[in-house]
Amino acid sequence: MKRLSAILLVLAVGIAGCDSNQDTPVEISELVIGSGKVATVDSMIQVVYTAWVDNADTFQTDQTLEEPTVLSTLLEGWVEGVAGMRVGGRRVLTIPPEKAFGNREVVDDSLNVLVPANSTVVFDIELTMVGPRPVEITDVEVGTGDEAREGSIITVNYTGSLADGTIFDTQGAASFQLVSGTLIEGWIKGIPGMKVGGTRELAIPSELGYSFQETSFSTGVIPAYSTLYFNIELLAVE
């Protein structure tokens, strides 16, 4: 019995599609509707899954991702088919070649072919965990003044933008308290540790931003499920 490796899911990122230009949808069969947290493309997920090549005996049974993995980094067919699942749910996904491994063969360490080129692949997936993707933090300039902590009152200059560069909000010398419920969670997780005089860039996944809500600002609109990008200069901490 030949087995797929769990790492194939991650290796699939960037694999060229098959020769077909058709955008064939993933076939989704809902076996169990979960009652837990909903997975989005930005979510960190863990699953138990079985996989096989359609009309073949190559398969993998009761495998797990080795660690929580961002859904958007996995096979395109997984992104399409797992998004919207709830924890505790189970789906069977029939993924066409262009959303699986494309025109590449997948082989094991002995060069045995596990997935032939241009294969439809089927996954039976149980979603066991959903969590937010971490905030990506880049310190452009490290400050030397007082340090911001959760609960601090901070004064900042900031600009918020979308992935395409569209600015949806910008303010100077704005003051906020770093507590949940008054700011998006991405700020609560991304600003503590900054020191006055510092500048930090945050890439905030939608789950720690405005999630499924379309949000309007005076200078723009944030579409649902948007990753948010902030450039923040810390002016003062109380």
C-alpha positions as CSV (number, residue, x, y, z in Angstrom):
1,M,0.0,0.0,0.0
2,K,1.5,3.3,-1.1
3,R,1.0,6.3,1.2
4,L,1.0,10.1,0.6
5,S,3.1,12.1,3.0
6,A,1.4,14.9,5.1
7,I,4.1,17.3,3.8
8,L,2.6,17.1,0.3
9,L,-0.1,19.5,1.4
10,V,2.5,22.2,2.0
11,L,4.7,21.3,-0.9
12,A,1.7,21.9,-3.2
13,V,2.1,25.7,-2.7
14,G,3.4,27.2,-5.9
15,I,3.0,24.0,-8.0
16,A,2.1,24.7,-11.6
17,G,-1.4,23.8,-12.7
18,C,-2.2,21.1,-15.1
19,D,-2.5,21.7,-18.8
20,S,-6.2,22.4,-18.7
21,N,-7.3,26.0,-18.4
22,Q,-10.7,25.0,-16.9
23,D,-11.6,26.3,-13.5
24,T,-13.3,23.1,-12.3
25,P,-14.9,23.6,-8.9
26,V,-14.0,21.3,-5.9
27,E,-16.8,18.8,-5.3
28,I,-17.8,19.1,-1.6
29,S,-19.7,16.4,0.3
30,E,-20.8,17.4,3.8
31,L,-20.7,14.3,6.0
32,V,-20.9,16.0,9.4
33,I,-21.7,19.7,10.0
34,G,-19.6,20.9,12.9
35,S,-20.7,23.2,15.7
36,G,-17.4,24.9,16.6
37,K,-15.4,27.8,15.2
38,V,-15.5,28.5,11.4
39,A,-12.4,28.2,9.3
40,T,-11.5,31.1,7.0
41,V,-8.6,31.3,4.5
42,D,-6.5,33.1,7.2
43,S,-7.2,30.5,9.9
44,M,-4.6,28.2,11.5
45,I,-6.1,24.7,11.2
46,Q,-5.5,21.2,12.3
47,V,-7.3,18.2,10.8
48,V,-7.4,14.4,10.6
49,Y,-7.6,13.3,7.0
50,T,-7.6,10.3,4.6
51,A,-6.5,10.8,1.0
52,W,-6.6,8.8,-2.2
53,V,-6.2,9.3,-5.9
54,D,-9.5,9.0,-7.7
55,N,-10.1,5.6,-9.2
56,A,-6.8,4.2,-7.7
57,D,-5.7,2.4,-4.5
58,T,-3.1,5.0,-3.4
59,F,-4.2,6.5,-0.2
60,Q,-3.3,7.7,3.3
61,T,-5.3,7.0,6.4
62,D,-5.9,9.0,9.6
63,Q,-3.1,11.5,9.0
64,T,-2.8,14.8,10.8
65,L,-1.0,18.0,9.9
66,E,2.2,18.0,12.0
67,E,1.4,21.4,13.5
68,P,-1.3,24.1,13.1
69,T,-1.0,25.4,9.5
70,V,-2.5,28.5,7.8
71,L,-5.2,27.3,5.4
72,S,-4.2,29.6,2.6
73,T,-0.7,28.0,2.4
74,L,-2.2,24.5,1.5
75,L,-3.5,23.1,-1.7
76,E,-5.8,25.4,-3.6
77,G,-8.5,22.7,-3.4
78,W,-8.2,22.7,0.4
79,V,-8.5,26.5,0.5
80,E,-11.7,26.3,-1.5
81,G,-13.1,23.2,0.2
82,V,-12.2,23.7,3.9
83,A,-13.1,27.4,4.2
84,G,-16.5,27.6,5.9
85,M,-16.1,24.3,7.8
86,R,-16.7,24.4,11.5
87,V,-14.7,22.5,14.1
88,G,-16.1,19.0,14.5
89,G,-17.2,18.9,10.9
90,R,-16.2,16.4,8.2
91,R,-16.1,16.8,4.5
92,V,-15.1,14.8,1.5
93,L,-13.3,17.0,-1.1
94,T,-12.9,15.8,-4.7
95,I,-10.1,18.1,-6.0
96,P,-9.4,18.4,-9.8
97,P,-5.8,18.3,-10.9
98,E,-5.5,22.1,-11.4
99,K,-6.3,22.6,-7.7
100,A,-4.3,19.7,-6.5
101,F,-0.8,18.8,-7.8
102,G,-1.2,19.9,-11.4
103,N,1.0,18.3,-14.0
104,R,3.6,17.1,-11.5
105,E,4.0,13.5,-10.3
106,V,4.3,13.1,-6.6
107,V,6.8,10.4,-5.5
108,D,8.0,8.9,-2.3
109,D,11.7,8.6,-1.1
110,S,12.1,5.5,-3.3
111,L,10.7,7.3,-6.4
112,N,7.5,5.3,-6.4
113,V,4.7,7.4,-7.9
114,L,2.1,8.2,-5.3
115,V,0.1,10.7,-7.3
116,P,0.3,10.6,-11.1
117,A,0.4,13.8,-13.1
118,N,-2.9,15.4,-13.7
119,S,-4.7,13.4,-11.1
120,T,-7.9,14.1,-9.3
121,V,-7.3,13.6,-5.6
122,V,-9.9,12.9,-2.9
123,F,-9.6,14.0,0.8
124,D,-11.8,12.9,3.7
125,I,-11.2,15.7,6.2
126,E,-12.3,16.2,9.8
127,L,-11.6,19.7,11.2
128,T,-10.3,19.4,14.7
129,M,-8.9,23.0,15.5
130,V,-9.3,26.5,14.2
131,G,-7.2,29.4,15.5
132,P,-6.1,32.8,14.2
133,R,-3.0,33.3,12.2
134,P,-0.4,35.3,14.2
135,V,0.1,39.0,13.6
136,E,3.2,39.6,11.5
137,I,5.4,42.2,13.2
138,T,8.2,44.2,11.6
139,D,10.1,46.8,13.6
140,V,11.1,49.5,11.2
141,E,12.7,51.5,14.0
142,V,13.1,50.4,17.6
143,G,12.3,53.1,20.1
144,T,14.1,53.9,23.3
145,G,11.4,55.4,25.5
146,D,8.6,54.0,27.6
147,E,7.3,50.6,26.6
148,A,3.7,49.9,25.7
149,R,1.9,47.1,27.5
150,E,-1.6,45.7,27.4
151,G,-3.7,48.2,29.3
152,S,-1.5,51.2,28.5
153,I,-2.9,54.4,27.0
154,I,-0.9,55.0,23.9
155,T,-0.6,58.0,21.5
156,V,0.3,57.1,17.9
157,N,0.5,58.2,14.3
158,Y,-0.8,55.4,12.1
159,T,-1.9,54.5,8.6
160,G,-4.0,51.5,7.8
161,S,-4.1,50.0,4.3
162,L,-5.2,46.9,2.4
163,A,-3.1,44.4,0.4
164,D,-3.5,46.4,-2.8
165,G,-2.1,49.5,-1.0
166,T,-5.5,51.2,-0.6
167,I,-5.5,53.4,2.5
168,F,-8.6,53.1,4.6
169,D,-7.6,55.1,7.6
170,T,-4.9,57.5,8.8
171,Q,-4.6,59.5,11.9
172,G,-2.0,61.6,13.7
173,A,-1.5,61.9,17.5
174,A,-4.5,59.5,18.2
175,S,-4.8,58.1,21.7
176,F,-6.2,54.7,22.6
177,Q,-6.2,52.3,25.5
178,L,-4.7,48.9,24.6
179,V,-7.6,46.8,25.9
180,S,-9.7,44.2,24.2
181,G,-13.1,45.5,23.1
182,T,-11.8,49.0,22.3
183,L,-9.4,48.1,19.5
184,I,-9.1,45.2,17.1
185,E,-7.2,42.2,18.5
186,G,-4.4,42.6,16.0
187,W,-3.4,45.9,17.8
188,I,-3.7,44.3,21.2
189,K,-1.3,41.5,20.1
190,G,1.0,43.6,17.9
191,I,1.7,46.8,19.8
192,P,2.8,45.6,23.3
193,G,6.6,45.7,23.5
194,M,6.9,48.8,21.3
195,K,8.8,51.7,22.9
196,V,8.2,55.4,22.4
197,G,10.0,56.7,19.3
198,G,9.6,53.3,17.6
199,T,7.8,52.5,14.3
200,R,6.3,49.1,13.7
201,E,4.5,47.5,10.8
202,L,1.7,45.0,11.5
203,A,0.1,42.6,9.0
204,I,-3.1,41.6,10.8
205,P,-5.1,38.5,9.5
206,S,-8.8,39.1,9.1
207,E,-9.7,37.0,12.2
208,L,-7.8,39.6,14.3
209,G,-9.2,42.5,12.4
210,Y,-12.8,42.9,11.2
211,S,-13.4,39.3,10.0
212,F,-16.5,38.8,8.0
213,Q,-17.7,42.4,8.5
214,E,-17.4,45.0,5.8
215,T,-16.3,48.1,7.7
216,S,-16.5,51.7,6.5
217,F,-14.1,54.5,7.4
218,S,-14.1,58.2,6.4
219,T,-11.4,57.5,3.8
220,G,-12.4,54.0,2.6
221,V,-14.0,50.6,3.1
222,I,-12.5,47.4,4.4
223,P,-14.0,44.4,2.6
224,A,-14.9,41.3,4.6
225,Y,-12.1,38.9,5.4
226,S,-9.4,41.5,4.6
227,T,-5.8,41.3,5.9
228,L,-5.0,44.7,7.4
229,Y,-1.6,46.5,7.2
230,F,-0.7,49.2,9.7
231,N,2.3,51.5,9.9
232,I,2.4,52.7,13.5
233,E,4.7,55.3,15.2
234,L,4.5,55.3,19.0
235,L,4.5,58.9,20.4
236,A,3.7,58.4,24.0
237,V,2.7,55.8,26.7
238,E,0.8,56.4,29.9
